[in-house]
């Protein structure tokens, strides 16, 4: 008679869980994109920014739009983490760690887009060799560098205890020792100190997030001769869009990570985060309305020209796409009870992120492309090099995020119980 016994089982590739196979194929595709981007970057490095679509009036383009977008996602993500620590929501502890990983990833991405925009990376050192303390560019470099240390410190103290519990033994022990700098104690005193440091860093990170994206907005807003930029509402608008996109990014990452990684986040937590996003989207919509009402009512010719380009000109499709698809549709998906499901929330978050990216383009480019600058039509068309570097940068950032999440939480297929096999 056949009887079921449990035998040791060595997993093979064919036996791997679907989530693990999807993770492996995704990592392979992302790695291929990164290598392609490195090849295209070698072309830009040798030939200079002439291989891009940037020109004399349009000196900032796709790279800077992505820089502003990534800084906002990072600031919004770390804001979510700080609130979790300050409110001591233990049920959201994995969300805080994920938000810190996401914020760190996007901050590195933002720095990479600045390097791409320089053409020659060695020019970056001129900021430190010949600093101009009255320049918002130096302020921004200082804010990003300081915030990067803050993100790494938050991630360290937030994930140290969890990492030692999950990975402290076995083959991962050397990496755990490296990540925790040898501090692998799980004593009550060590965990209490981690908690104290986290609360202090969380308090610092909230004004830090505001300062980070405010300084980024001031790079544009303090340029007096650029209509569409020189407005005091630009910094609050950037902060609101950062919170919206950052929260949407965290929710989307939570839903994806529940499938790929051992991330234990209940549906109630996702619903709660979706409720916060539903409350923040109208704030962003109000600031957009206030900005365009002020510009349109003032009647200043240069501002009206930019205003017309956004609402009815070359950027009209991007603007109305943002308003309808990036704001109104997510509002409906999050407000209606029959669409406020995990899939509906994921779709709403994705549309919000795409909408905020669209907003970055029509805030940045119309002011540079207005026809009053030089005779004729001013145009900017990103080249294949710019699109390739953009795709490769995001692929690299996503690889960093996936790798760190797999290290911190583990893949869902790890640690499966052995299957019963029938033997005679």
Number of C-alpha atoms within 10 A of each C-alpha: 5 8 9 11 12 12 12 11 12 7 13 8 8 8 10 13 18 14 14 18 16 13 18 12 11 16 19 13 13 21 17 15 21 23 14 15 23 16 15 19 20 11 14 20 16 11 13 14 19 10 17 21 19 20 15 9 16 18 14 17 21 24 22 20 21 22 22 22 27 26 26 32 32 34 31 31 33 34 26 23 30 26 17 22 21 14 10 13 12 11 14 20 19 21 26 27 23 29 31 30 28 28 33 28 25 26 24 21 25 26 17 20 21 18 16 20 20 15 19 15 13 9 12 14 10 10 13 11 9 8 12 13 10 8 11 19 18 17 19 20 19 14 19 24 15 13 23 19 12 20 26 15 16 28 22 19 20 23 24 22 21 17 20 21 13 14 20 17 11 7 9 14 15 13 14 22 15 10 16 17 11 11 14 18 14 14 9 9 10 13 16 12 12 18 16 12 16 21 20 14 20 24 15 13 23 19 11 21 25 21 20 26 29 21 23 25 25 21 18 20 22 16 13 11 11 18 22 26 24 18 19 13 16 22 21 16 21 27 23 25 31 29 26 28 32 31 30 28 23 28 28 21 18 23 18 13 21 15 14 24 23 18 22 15 17 11 12 10 15 21 17 11 19 24 14 13 25 19 14 18 21 16 15 22 17 12 18 18 12 14 17 17 12 12 20 17 9 11 11 11 12 16 21 18 20 28 22 15 19 22 16 13 14 15 21 16 14 17 23 18 17 23 19 14 17 25 22 18 17 24 20 15 21 24 15 11 10 9 15 19 17 16 13 18 24 25 19 29 28 18 22 30 25 15 24 23 22 22 23 19 20 22 19 20 23 26 24 24 20 21 16 12 12 11 7 8 11 17 17 19 12 14 13 13 19 25 16 18 25 22 17 23 24 20 23 23 23 20 20 19 20 22 14 16 21 18 17 23 21 18 22 19 18 13 8 10 10 12 12 13 13 12 11 7
